[in-house]
Amino acid sequence: MTNTIFNIAARETGRLLKGRIYWFCIFLVPCISCLFFLTMMHEGLPTDLPIAVVDLDNTAASRNLSRQLNAFEGTQIVAQYNDFSQAQTEMQQGHIYGIFYIPRNFTQETVAGKRPVLSFYTNNTYLIAGSLLFKDMKTVATLATGAVVLQTGRARGQRDEQLIAAVQPIAIETHPVGNPWLNYSVYLSNIILLGILTLMIMCVTVYSIGIEVKEKTIGEWLPSGNASILPALAGKLIPQTILFFIAGIGIFFSLYIFMHFPVHHIVNMLGALLLFIVASQALGVFMIGCFPTLRLALSFACLFGMFAFSITGFTFPVDAMYPPLQALSHLFPLRHYFLIYVDQALNERSFACSLPHYAALLAFLAAPLITLHHLTWSLKNVPYKR
């Protein structure tokens, strides 16, 4: 059996070297993806998001409020209007993402204690931009409230120590764990790039087996006189596993060495990467076993791989999904890799905490057994060249 696996692996290596589509999927796609995502999000967070200010008060206090808002890294005031309808038109046309509205007589009513209303509007069609601008404008509005309390209290002769206690009775300390820079790319790029990799793995696995059927070369691939297809699958997939692991190491180098993303247990992450690749290959064999036709199996692989981005939980929490979808998320290797990444790379937890997810990735190796009989029958009953 060892000789059989070795001979098939040597044959598959030759096919990999000659097939440009393999090099495109294994190396070129991950390379382009790294270049695209790491360049697009190299700042970590979107900065200088354009907004407009409608200042109907036009006093020193209102202008100071605008300057404070413009001082935020994520916000840039690109226009000031005296008419709200003009700013509304600009936001509807997509030229700005938010409007900060300061009403008329704002300073006068503030001094008189009449509780003027500050309004801000965000375009949440662009979710990230709208959320970041909402946070900045709400912070400025809160600071304006505190400034009013300080100004009023000082006029009444109160000390600053008493006023600070009234403005902020509870002191808040924020300590983001794992990603103290609040860098979106740290947790988005890691999973998006591995999601693209698993999509390529499943497609290449399906293609490498399905093309044998299409080109009628099964007689060259399957060992003659051997009733089991397992050596043939092992010999075909081992060279692909090595190449995909090299591609995965290249992604790790881009993330953890070149971009200096946080990682605590790199050895554990390399082990997770290897299991992740093998689990994705096992699903590819399962897919071609379900549909022993290249076109249908590739469609299945693409649909499954794209769906993994939505159900993994790195953009929308799995716990907030419907219970059937929560259960379905465990059928995707990317979900378990994501949880391992959070524990081992970001939170520096012990290996035992992630052991169930390592075991889950290993359990995917049983998936081909479900369709192995059907795949064997289909391959042996397809006409092939002798």
N, C-alpha and C positions, 0 to 999 in steps of 0.2 A: 504493500500500500504506500509505503514511503517513496519508493521509486516512481509509482504511478503519480503521486501528488507532485513530485519534483519534475517529472516530464511534462505534466500539464501546466505547471507554473512556468516552466521554461517556454512552452508554446505561447502562453498568455503574455509573458513578458515581450516576446517578439511582436505580438499583435498590438500591445500597448505602445511600443516604440514606433510602429508603422502608422498607427491610427491618430490622425491629427485631432479628431474629436475628443479623444481621451486626454490629450495634453491641454486642450481648451477647457474641459470641465474640471480636471484635477488641479491645474496650476494657474491657468490664465484667468478663469472666473474668480477664484479667491484673491488673486493679486489685484485685479481691477476693483473688486469689492472693497478690499482694504484701502486702496488708494482713494476711492470715492468717499467712503464713509469717514475715514480718518481725516481727510482733507475738508470735507463738508462740515464736520463738527469739531474742528481742531481747537476752537475757542471754548468748547465745553458747553456753554450756554449761549443762546442768541443774545446779541448785544445791539445797542442803539436802535431799538425798535421804534419806528416813527409814530408820534402822536401829535395831536393838536390841542392847544389850550384856548378856551373861550373865556376871556377875562373881562367880564362886564363891570368889575369893580375898579380896576386900573389904579390901584393905590400901591404904596410902597410895600404894604403887607402882602397883597395879592401877588405882586411881582416877586417878592421873596419866596413865596410859596411855589411859584413856577420854577425859580432857580433851584430850589431844593429838589423838585421832581426831576429836573433835567440833570441833576448831579448823579442820579442813579445810573449804574453801568448799563442796565438793560433798556433804559428809556432815553429817547432823544426827541425833544420838541422841535418839530420841523416847521410849524406854522402856528400863528396866533390869529384868531378871528374875533370880530365883534358881533358876529351873528352865528347862532348855533346851527342854522340850516346849512350854511356853507361847510362847516365842519362835518355835519352829518352826510352831506353829499360826497365829500372827500373819503369818508370811511366806507360808504356804500360802494364807491368805485375802487376800493382796495388800496388807496394811496396812503392811508394811515390805519393803524390798528386800534386806536383808542382816542377818547376825547376827555379832557379834564375841564369841568365846567365850574367857574367861580361866579356866583350870582352878584347882581348889582347890590351895592351898599353892604358888601360882606364885612368890611372892616368896621363900619359904623355899627352894624348890628352885633358884631362880636364884642365890641367895647361895651355896648349897652346890655349885653347878656341876653339877647333875643334868640340865640341858638340858630344862626344861619345854616343853610344846608349846602354842603359841597356835593356835587354830583360827578360821577365819572362813568364812562361808557366804554366797553371793550367789544371788539369783534371776535367772538368765540368761534366763528367759522374756522379760524386758525387757532386751534386749541392751545398750543404751547405759547404762542405770542400773546393770546388773550389772557391766559392764566398768569403769565409773568407780569404783564402790564397791570392787571388787576391787583396783584400783590404790591407793586410799587406805588400805585395811586392810593391804595388803602393805607399803606404805611404813611404816606405824606398827609393824608387826611387825619390819621391818628395823631401824628406829630403836630398838626395844626390845632387839634383839640387841646393837646398838652400845652402848647404855647399860649392859648387863650387862658387856661387855668393859671399858668405862671404869671401872666401879665395882670390878670384880675387880682390874684392873691397879693402880688407885690404892691398893687395900688392900695390894698387894704392894710398893708403893713405886716403881712405874714412873712416868716422866714422861709428861705429856700428849702431847708430841710423838711419843714412841714408841707410845703407845696409838692416836693418830689414824692412824698408818701401819698399824697392825694392823687397825683397824676399816675403813678405806677405803684399801687399798694403791694404788688407781688412782683419781685424781680425774677426775670426769666433768663435762664441760661440755655442756649441751644448747642448741642454737640452732635452733629451728624456722624453716625457710625459707619465706617467702611468707605464712605465717599465724602470726606469733609469738604471737598471743593464744590460739591453739588454739581459735578460735571456729568451732564447727560450722556456723554459719549462713553463714560466708564461702564455703565450698565447697558446701554443700548448697543454699542458697537460689539461688545463681547458676544451678545446673544444673536444679533442680526448676522454677523459674519459666520458664526457656527450654524445658524439656521440655513444660510446659503450653502454651507459645506454639506450639511446633511441632505439637502435637496440634490446637490450634485452627486453625492454618494449613491443615493437611491436610484437616480436616473442612470448613472454609469453601470451600476449592478444590473439593472433591468436591461439596459442596452446590450451589455456584453454577453448576456445569456440569450436575449431575444434575437440578436444578430446572427447567432449560430443557427437558429431556426430559419431566419429569413434567407441566409446565404447557403443553407443546406450543408453546413459543415459539422453537423453533429457527430458524424462518423469519425472525424478527426479529433473531436474533443472528448467524447465519452470513451472511457477505457473499454476495450473489447473484452467480452467475457466476464465483465464485472457487473454484478447485479445491482450494486449500490451506486448511487449518484453522488454520495458524499465526498469521495476522493476527487471527483471531477469538479465539484463546487469549491472544495478547499484549494485545489490547485489553481483555479481561475481567480479566486478572490484574494488569496494571500499577496500576490504582487500589487493588486489594487490597494489593499490595506496598507502596505508599506508606503506607497506613493501618497495616499491620502494622509497618512500620519506625518509624512514630511511636509505636506502642504499645511497641516494643522500646526506643526511646529513653526512654520513660517508666519502663520497668523499670530501665534503666541509671541514670537519675536517682535512683530510689529506693535502688539498691544503692550507688552510688559517690559520690553527693552527699549524700543524706539520711542513709544509714547509715554513710558513710565507709569502705566496704569497700576493700581495697587494689586498685589498678589502675595499671599502669605505662604501657602503650601504649594509650591510649583510642582513638586513631585506628585502630589495627590491630583493636581489638575492635569498633568500628563497622563496619569492613569485613567482619569475620567475621559480624557480625549480619546485614548485608545479604545476604551469600552464603548464610547459614543460612536466611533467609526464602525466598529464591529456590529453594534446594534442596528445602525442604519443599513449596513449591508444585509443583515438578516431580514430586515423588513423588505429590502429590495428583492430578495429571493422569494419571500412570501408573496409579494405582488406579482412577480412573473409566474409564480405557481398558481395564483388565482386566475390570471389571464395570460395563458401561454402564447399571446400574440403581442408583438412588439408595440404596436400602436396603442392598444388598450392598456397594457402594463405601464407604458410611459405616461399616459394620461392619468392613471391611478397614482403614480409616483409624484407627478407634478401637483395634483390636487392635494394629496396628503402632505407633501412638503410645504405648500403654501399655507395650508390650514394650520400648520404647527406654529406659525408666527402669531396667530390670533389667540391660540388656546394655551400657550406656554405660561403666560402670566407676567411677563416682564413689561407689558404695556397696560394691561387691565388685570386686576387681581383675580386669580382663580376662585378665591373664596367668595367673591361677589357674583360669580356666575351661577346659572341654574344648576341644581344638583346633578342632572345627567351630564352636563358639560364638565363639571368638576371631576366626575368619574372618568369621562372620556379623555381628559388631559393626561392621565397616567399612561395612555397608550402611545405617547409621543416621546421618543428619546430626548428631544430638546427640552422638555419639561424637567426631566430628572437632571440633565446637565446644568440647567439654569439653577436648580436648587443646590447642586453641588458647588457651583460657582459662587453663589451667595455665601455659603458656609465656609468654603475652603479658601477662596480668593479674597473675599471682602471682610467677612466677620471673624476669620481666624479661629474657627471652631475645630474641635478634635475630629479625627477621622471617623470615630464611632458615630458621631452625629449624622454623618452623611452615608454611613454604611447601607441603610435601606435603599438609597438611590443608586449606589454602586451595584447593589444586588438586582435592582430593577433593570438597569442597563444590561446586566449579564443575563437576565431572564429573557430578554428579547431574542437570544440565540435559539430559543425553543419555537419561535414563530415559524421558521421554515418547515418544521416538522408537520405543521398542520396541512400544508399544501404539497409536501414532498412527494407523496404518492401520485397526486394528480400531475405534478411537473414531470416525474419520471415517465409516467404513461404517455404524456403528450410528446415528450422528446423522442421516445422510442417508437412512436407510431407516426412520426413525421418523415416523409421521404427525404433522404439525404444522399449526398455524393459518397461513393465508395472509392 
